[in-house]
Amino acid sequence: MSKSVERVRQAAHAAGLDIEIRQMSDSTHTAEDAAIQCGVTVAQIVKSLIFQGADTRSLYLFLVSGPRKLDLVKAARLTGETLHRADPKYIRKETGFAIGGVSPLGHLIDIKAYADESLMQFDVVWAAAGGTNFVFPSKPEALAKAAKAQIADIAC
C-alpha cells in the first residue's frame, strides 16, 4: 500500500472516522469510473477538487458530488477571493496527492475545505483514498466532519 493511502488511513483514524479502504481492480480516476467500480450512482462519488486563491495563493479543497460542478462564484464568496485551478504538480507537492487520487483526508498541509450540501442526501458516499484505484465509503456528514469541511451550497 502506498504512503498516500496509508496517510489517508491514519488521518481518518486520527479524526475518529472508521473507514475501510478498498483497492478496486480498475481505475477510479474519474467519478464515472469510480461509480462503476463501487457499484453506486455517480452522484454518490465525492470529487475532491483543489483550487488556488488568486490573491493569497492558498489551496482550497472542495468536495463535490460526481455529476455536479463547482460554482466558482459561490466558492469565491466563501473563500473571499477569486479562485483558479491549481497546477497538478503544485497540488502533488503541497497535498501529497496526484490528481485522480486526491482524498478529502490526509493532506500534507492544513487545507480549508468545503463540502457541497447535495452530498448530505446520501446514506453513503465514496471518496478517493490517496491512489487512483483506492476508495472508501463513508457517511457524508462524518466525512465532512473528519475533513473539517464547511457544508455549503457550492455546486451547480
C-alpha positions as CSV (number, residue, x, y, z in Angstrom):
1,M,0.0,0.0,0.0
2,S,1.3,3.4,-0.9
3,K,2.4,6.1,1.5
4,S,-0.5,8.3,0.3
5,V,-3.1,5.6,1.1
6,E,-1.6,4.9,4.5
7,R,-1.7,8.7,5.2
8,V,-5.4,8.7,4.5
9,R,-6.0,5.7,6.8
10,Q,-4.0,7.4,9.6
11,A,-5.8,10.8,9.1
12,A,-9.2,9.1,9.2
13,H,-8.3,7.3,12.4
14,A,-7.0,10.5,14.0
15,A,-10.3,12.2,13.1
16,G,-12.3,9.4,14.6
17,L,-13.6,8.2,11.2
18,D,-13.7,4.4,10.9
19,I,-13.1,3.6,7.2
20,E,-12.4,0.6,5.2
21,I,-10.1,1.4,2.3
22,R,-10.8,-0.7,-0.8
23,Q,-8.5,-1.3,-3.7
24,M,-10.5,-1.6,-6.9
25,S,-9.5,-3.8,-9.8
26,D,-9.7,-0.9,-12.3
27,S,-9.1,2.8,-12.1
28,T,-11.3,5.1,-10.1
29,H,-9.7,8.2,-11.7
30,T,-13.0,9.7,-12.8
31,A,-16.3,9.9,-11.0
32,E,-17.8,7.7,-13.7
33,D,-15.0,5.1,-13.3
34,A,-15.4,5.2,-9.5
35,A,-19.2,4.7,-9.7
36,I,-18.8,1.6,-11.9
37,Q,-16.1,0.2,-9.6
38,C,-18.1,0.9,-6.4
39,G,-21.5,-0.1,-7.8
40,V,-23.2,3.2,-6.9
41,T,-24.5,6.2,-8.8
42,V,-22.1,8.9,-10.0
43,A,-23.8,11.3,-7.6
44,Q,-22.5,9.2,-4.6
45,I,-18.9,9.8,-5.7
46,V,-17.1,12.6,-3.9
47,K,-14.9,14.6,-6.2
48,S,-12.0,16.3,-4.2
49,L,-11.3,19.4,-6.2
50,I,-8.3,21.7,-5.4
51,F,-8.4,25.3,-6.3
52,Q,-6.0,28.1,-5.6
53,G,-6.7,31.6,-4.4
54,A,-5.7,34.3,-6.9
55,D,-4.6,36.7,-4.1
56,T,-3.2,34.5,-1.3
57,R,-2.2,31.5,-3.5
58,S,-3.7,29.4,-0.7
59,L,-5.1,26.0,-1.7
60,Y,-8.8,25.1,-1.1
61,L,-10.5,21.7,-1.1
62,F,-14.0,21.4,-2.4
63,L,-15.9,18.1,-2.0
64,V,-18.5,17.9,-4.8
65,S,-20.9,15.2,-5.9
66,G,-19.7,13.4,-9.1
67,P,-22.0,14.9,-11.7
68,R,-22.0,18.4,-10.3
69,K,-19.5,21.2,-11.0
70,L,-18.0,23.6,-8.5
71,D,-19.7,27.0,-8.8
72,L,-16.7,29.4,-8.8
73,V,-18.8,32.4,-7.9
74,K,-20.2,30.7,-4.8
75,A,-16.8,29.2,-3.9
76,A,-15.2,32.7,-4.2
77,R,-17.8,34.2,-1.9
78,L,-16.9,31.5,0.8
79,T,-13.1,31.9,0.4
80,G,-13.1,35.6,0.0
81,E,-11.0,35.5,-3.2
82,T,-11.1,34.6,-6.8
83,L,-10.2,31.0,-7.5
84,H,-8.5,29.2,-10.3
85,R,-7.4,25.6,-10.9
86,A,-4.1,24.9,-9.2
87,D,-1.3,23.3,-11.2
88,P,-1.3,19.5,-10.8
89,K,2.4,19.4,-9.9
90,Y,1.8,22.1,-7.2
91,I,-1.1,20.1,-5.8
92,R,1.0,17.0,-5.6
93,K,3.8,18.9,-3.9
94,E,1.6,20.6,-1.3
95,T,-1.0,18.0,-0.6
96,G,0.9,14.8,-1.3
97,F,-1.8,13.6,-3.7
98,A,-1.9,13.3,-7.5
99,I,-4.9,14.4,-9.5
100,G,-7.3,11.5,-9.6
101,G,-6.4,10.2,-6.2
102,V,-6.9,13.4,-4.1
103,S,-8.6,12.4,-0.9
104,P,-10.7,14.5,1.4
105,L,-8.3,13.4,4.2
106,G,-4.6,13.1,4.8
107,H,-3.2,16.2,3.1
108,L,0.4,17.2,3.9
109,I,-0.8,20.8,4.6
110,D,-3.7,22.2,6.5
111,I,-6.3,23.0,3.9
112,K,-9.5,24.9,4.2
113,A,-12.3,22.6,3.0
114,Y,-15.9,22.9,1.8
115,A,-18.4,20.1,1.1
116,D,-21.4,20.6,-1.2
117,E,-24.7,20.2,0.7
118,S,-26.0,17.9,-2.1
119,L,-23.7,15.1,-0.8
120,M,-25.7,15.1,2.5
121,Q,-28.7,13.4,0.9
122,F,-27.0,10.1,0.6
123,D,-26.6,7.4,3.3
124,V,-23.1,6.6,1.9
125,V,-20.7,8.4,-0.4
126,W,-17.4,7.1,-1.8
127,A,-14.2,9.1,-1.8
128,A,-10.7,8.7,-3.1
129,A,-8.2,7.2,-0.7
130,G,-4.9,8.5,-2.0
131,G,-4.5,6.5,-5.1
132,T,-6.2,6.1,-8.5
133,N,-7.8,2.8,-7.6
134,F,-8.2,3.2,-3.8
135,V,-11.5,4.4,-2.3
136,F,-13.5,4.3,0.9
137,P,-17.2,4.6,1.8
138,S,-18.4,7.0,4.5
139,K,-21.5,8.7,5.8
140,P,-21.3,12.1,4.2
141,E,-21.7,14.1,7.5
142,A,-19.0,12.1,9.1
143,L,-16.7,12.6,6.1
144,A,-17.3,16.4,6.1
145,K,-16.6,16.5,9.9
146,A,-13.3,14.5,9.5
147,A,-12.2,16.7,6.6
148,K,-13.1,19.8,8.7
149,A,-15.2,20.8,5.7
150,Q,-17.9,23.5,6.0
151,I,-21.1,22.2,4.4
152,A,-22.4,24.8,1.9
153,D,-24.1,25.3,-1.4
154,I,-21.0,25.3,-3.6
155,A,-22.0,23.4,-6.8
156,C,-24.2,23.8,-9.8
